[in-house]
C-alpha cells in the first residue's frame, strides 16, 4: 500500500474523512471523531497539493462540496437504517399521520374561552367543551376564539376579530327575533352587490 500515488492517498483520506464526519453525527465521541475527520481532510488536501496546485484546488473544492452533501444524505437515509430505526423507532407512514379525529371539523368554528388561556385552557364551541391551546397571546375568559388547527391531540385557537366575535354572540334560536341590522348582514349585502 506504500506504493500508492498521492492522488490515490488523497481519495482514500477524503473518503475516510467523510465517513468519520458521518460517524461523528450519529455517535457521540466528544469531538474525537471530528478531530480525526479534519485531520483526514487536511492530509487529503496535502497529498493532492503534493501532486500539483490544480489537483490540490480541485480536491479543496471537492471537500467543500462533499462534506455537507454527505452529512445531508446521512440525515436523509439514517432513519431508514437498522441503527436509525433503533434510535428513532419506526418512521410513521402517511396513513399513520392522517387522523380520523372528529375534532378536525372544528377548524374555522367560533367559540368562547371558558377559562383563562395561558396558553392552554377550555373553550366552548356550540355545546361542546374542548381543551385548547392559544396560538400566541393569553386569552381572557369569555373572549371569542376561532379554531385555527387540530393537530395530533391539540386544538389550537386564536382570538377572534370583531366580525367573528359578533358571529359567536348570536344564538341561533334568537336570530329570527332580532332586526337584520343587528345581525351584521349588511356587509354581506354590500359584498354581493
N, C-alpha and C positions, 0 to 999 in steps of 0.2 A: 504494500500500500504506500510505501515511501516513494515509489516511482511515479506517483500521480503528478500531473502538471498543475500549475497554480489555478487554472480555471476549474478543474475537477474539484480541488480543495475548496474553492470559493463557493461552488454549487452545493457541495456537501455541508459546509458550515452554514450556508444560508438556510438550507432545509432543517438542519439541527436547531438553528435559532428560531425558526418558525414553529417547530414542534415544541420547543421549550416555552415559547410565548403562549401557545395553546394550553400547555400543562399548567402554567402559572395562573391562567384564568380560572381553571377548574380545580386545582389542587392548592390549598393554602400552604405556602412554603416560607412566608415571611420575607419574600423578596429574593430568596436564593436562586430560584429558577429564572427570575427576571435578570438578575446579575449575570447568570450563565448565558442567557439568551443574548444580552447586549454584548458579552464577550465573543459569542459565536458570530454575531453580525459584524463586529469590528474586525475579527480575524478574517471573515469572508471578504470584507472590503480590502483589507491589507493584501490578501492573496490576489484579488482582482487588480489592484493598483500595481502589484508586483509585475504583472504581465505588461500592462501599459495603461496610460491615463484614460483612454477611451473606454477600455473594458472596465476600469475602476468606476468611472462615472456611470456607465451602464448598470453596473451592479448597485451603485448607490441609488439610482432611480428605481431599479427593481426592488430593492429593500424597502424604500419609502412606499411603494405601491403594494408589495406583497404582505407586509406585516398587518396593516388594517384589513386587508382583504381576507387573510387567513383567520383573523380574530372574528370578523363578521360571519364568515362561513362556519366557524366553530360554534358561535352562538346560535346560528340558524339550525344546524344539524344535531347539536349536542342533545337537545331534549328527546330526540328520537333514538338515541343510542341506549344500550342496556344500562350504562352508568348514569346517563341523564335521566332515564326513567326511574332509576333507584333513588336519585336525589329529588326529583321533582314530582314523581308519581306519573300516572298516565296523562298524556295530553288530551284534553277534552275534545270530543268530536263536535261537529256543528249541531248535531241533534241534541247533545248534552247542553249546549249553550242556549238553545231555544227553550223557552219555558211556556207552559200552558197555564201560567198564573192568571187567574181571573182578575187580579188587580190591574193587569195591563189595560183594561177597559177604562180605568180611572184617569188615564193621561188626558189632559186638557180639561178635566172637570174642575169645577169651582167648589170649594168647601170653606169651612170655618175652623180656625185653630181653637181647640178646646183646652189646651194647656200652653204655657209659655214654651216656645221652641228655642232651645239654646244648645245645639241646633236641632235636637230631636224632641218630639212631643206627640200629642194626639191631635188628629184632625177629623172633623165630622164631614162626610160627604154624603148627602141625602140622609139616610137613616143609619149609615154605616160609620163606625168609629175605627179609624185606621192609624197605626203608628207610622209616623213620617219623620223625615229629616229635612230641614230647611236648606235651600240651595246656597245661601250666603249668610245674610244678617239674621239676627234674632227676630222672632215674630211674636207679637203680643197676643194674649188670649182675646178671642173674639174677632181677630183680623181675618179678612177674606184671603184665601190662598188658592193657588192653582197647582194642580199636579203636573209636574214637568216631565218626569220619567219614572218608570218602575224597572229596577234592575236588581236581579237576584232577590234578596229579601228586603230591599229598601224602596220605599216610596219617597220620592224627592219632590218637594213643593217650593214655591216661591210666593212672595207677597203679591196679591192680585192688584192690578191697576184699578182706576176708578170705575171704568166700564164693567170690568169683570166683578168688582165688588157689588155693583148695583144688581148684576145678574144673580149673585148669591143671595142677596137680600130679598128677592122676590119669591114668595111662597106660591107655588103653582095653583093652590086652591084659592088664593086671593087674586089671581090675575084678572079674572072677569069682573071683579068688583071695583077695580081701580081705573081711573081715566087713562087713556092711551098716552098722554103726555108724561105721566109718571113712570111708565114702563121703559122709556128711553128708546122708543122705536122710531122717533123722528130721524135719527141718524141713519137708520136702515132705509127709510123712505128717501132721504137725500142721496144716499149712495146708489139707489136703484134708478132714480130719476135723472 
